[in-house]
Amino acid sequence: MTITVINGGAGRKILVVLHQELSSPGRVGQVLERSGFVLDIRRPPLGDPLPETLDEHHGAVIFGGPMSANDRDEFVRREIEWLAVPLKENKPFLGICLGAQMLVKHLGGQVKSHDDGLVEIGWYPLRASEEGRRLMHWPEMVYQFHREGFSLPSGATLLATGEHYPNQAFRYGENAWGIQFHAELTRAMMHRWVVHGAHRFVLPGAQPGRDHLGGRLIWDRHLKQWLVEFLGIIFGAEPEAAPSAGAEAEAQKPIGHAKVGRRGIA
C-alpha cells in the first residue's frame, strides 16, 4: 500500500522510494518536509507501483537497502528501468547508496565488490573533486554501510572520491545525482544499524560499533549541514529551521527491527 505523508507546506510532492517495511527517509525526509514538500512514499518490494510520469512530482529520491542492484528480483529490475522517467523528464533525482547504484546500472555502468574484498562500514574520508569543490563545501568524513561500489557512468561528472571506493558522488546531466554514503541517518537510525548490522563489523575494512557512534559525535554536524545544502542544490529545499538533537531522535524512535541483508542495511 502506498503511504503518503502530508504536511501543511506548499504541497509539492517528492517521490520517496524505500526498500523495507520499516525503512525511513530520515533526515532527507525531515529537510524536505520542513521545506514544504510532501513525501509520496513507495516501497516497491512490498508491491507499491512507481508512477509512469513525474508530472505530479517535483522530483524523486531512491534510498538504500540490503539488496544489490545486480539482483534479479523483479522490483530491482523495475526500479532500474523506471529511472528513464526522471532522466527523460529532467526532474531532480537523488540516488543514495543502492539508489545511486541503480542509476549507474541504468546508465550502463557496473556495480561490484572491491577487488580485495574490502567494505566501507563506518566513517571514512571523502575528497571532493575539482568539480565538486566548485559546487559546494564537502565534509571530510562520511558514514558508509556498503559492500559494493560502482563505476562512473559515461558522461557523468565525478564530485567526490574515496580511498577504497573511488566513486562516491556524481552528477549526470542537469538533475540526476548519486551518492554512495549515508547522510540521512538520525541518531536513532544509526543505533539500529549498529545493533542489527553488528555481525558485519568483522568484514575486511569495517569498523567496530563504538567507532560508528563515536565518529558521529565528531563528524556528524558537518555531514548534516552538507546534506541540507546538497538538498537545496538538487531540490531547492530551504528548511525553515532545523530540529534540535532531541527532536530529531524523538522523530526517529525505533518502531521495529531493521532487517540486514547480504550487502547493506536500511
C-alpha angles and dihedrals in degrees: 000000000000114000118207118192111203128192133176097265132109093302098238109149127227116194108228117194117198128176108210136048095247100033117126134205086227117186093353088063092044093053093046094048093048086053091058100261125137117226114226099194120201129178109196095186087062093050102267112149125231118231119258089225137017093221089121094042133074091211146314143251126200113197133201131274144170094270128085128242084232093061117113096223112135094238092052092054090044093053093047091051092044090062087081086077101065091036094052093042092043092230121158110270132181124189118194119199102310089021091056091047090052090053090051091051091049090052092051099260130129133256116199147139124270113279090237095044094251120155133197109227112150133014119338136173119266126200122196119224120231089264090048093051090052089053100050147313113290130206118254093223130034136184118251136186111172145108098198134056135187142237120243107262119236109270094018124126117229111226104173138011140194137203102252099022106036098191108069104145135010144165126220119197117328102313113019119097135174132191128183098203133070122247094152099078119116117204092261091050092052091050090054092048092049093049098044096036096047093112088066094061091087092062118110109278096010121130127227118258095254089062091053092056096035091050090053090062090055106036110019097086091062092043091052093050090048090053093053091051093043093052088049090057094047103037105012088248112173109174115207094221137348117241121244119260089256093051091048092052092046091052091055103041110153113269095180144334121309114230120232120210135186098285110018149345135251 
